[in-house]
């Protein structure tokens, strides 16, 4: 759908709000706060659900419209949803003191980097492929889902089994190494590229809401790269809130547009039924008028034919014999 001026202003306000909030929080982001182990399972469980639902809606839209761009974007959201699962399971203190799946110190951090890499890459591909329209077979969606699942499994296996072979991103369960900020800056740079590509496009309502979502992602990665140096700081908690916001924005927009389209469809159906009823009533009125016009001359013809019929049924005057006078 083509965005309206009101929608453009709204998304601009939301994107500016995210960036302004990040600027305000940045000077205090390194302040260490109390460790809350239940915070990560609560927020990331919500992110898994929202990203998965967004992926489902986008997959269905890609099938209907026939867009490889939407198919790639849906795959990006599915990748994010699935990558959050091992990140949550391996996070220290979420379900086990040192995390599940045999995680090392840097396993969760590498999963975080892969998780935040999938969406901006898919957004860039979406921006360049969305204008193409071609028939998409259902098998294309199945193959996309299978490839995403396989990629998630391979990456999870690499960072859990071969954690020691990768650069160390944590000195302990809380403190970052120098490599952590440097590698996270790669995600930050790719997210900036995705934001610029979307900003130059802005052809649909989905583009606008993706801009807001990517703005939240940029704010989160900027906090990770330039502000926080440890877990459970003010910036760390704010970062997860931005993650939740980034995953919720597009889903909310899709559901809102679906409601609007459903309302328009319902109104169109009501108007169509009203027009059909009006046409039926008009047809009945026309039929009654035609029947009346035909019935009148037929009635006159029928009435006019009764008298000759009665006359013909009577005896003919010539058949009556005259009476002769009596002769004496």
Secondary structure, DSSP 8 states (H G I E B T S, - for coil): ----HHHHHHHHHHHHHHHHHHHHHHTTTT-B----HHHHHHHHHHHHHHHHHHHHHHHHHHHHHT-HHHHHHHHHHHHHHHHHHHHHHHSTTTSSTT-STT--TTHHHHHHHHHHHHHHHHHHHHHHHTT------HHHHHHHHHHHHHHHHHHHHHHHHSGGGS---BSSSSBB-HHHHHHHHHHHHHHHHHHHHHHHH--SHHHHHHHHHHHHHHHHHHHHHHT--BTTBHHHHHHHHHHHHHHHHHHHHHHHHHHHHHHHHHHHHHHHHHHHHHHHHHHHHHHHHHHHHHHHHHHHHHHHHHHHHHHHHS--GGGS--------
